[in-house]
């Protein structure tokens, strides 16, 4: 969170709301991004308009195969 909060154009610091341990974070991240595409704010960015609970539910659902 500290590292990405230092970027230009970031209005406030990022806050970690949830952590999920898995054996292939890269593959899971790709799946999550595809799954959350309808919630994407901008096609060129990795920001999604949704609640923390919705995001956590998606991670838990898709992450079950990566535990």
Protein Blocks (a to p, Z undefined) as FASTA:
>chain_A
ZZmmmpghiabacddfbdcddfblmlmmmmmmmmmmmmpfbfkbccdcddfklmmmmmmm
mmmmmZZ
